[in-house]
Amino acid sequence: MRKTFALGLGLAALAVVGAAVAAIGPTGPGQIYTYYDDNGAVVGRSSIHCDGTPEAWGKFTKNYDVGYYLCDPEP
């Protein structure tokens, strides 16, 4: 049950991030979600690259930080 919930939460987060990136386009900000366990150790990460491709690994938890970075426009 817990794994299913965590997986669902992770997929929902990716869907939200994907929708935001799709709305902004490839020259908008990239996003990085870093997930932590109860002790503060990194247990997972998901990101949306500048070209809109998602990447994820590890566990998705309710404890996370969001980071952004600017993407250079294509020449």
Buried (B, 14 or more C-beta within 10 A) or exposed (E): EEEEEBEEBBEEBBEEBBEEBEEBEBEBBBBBBBBBEEEEEEBBBBBBBBEBEBEBEEBBBEEBEEEEEEBEEEE
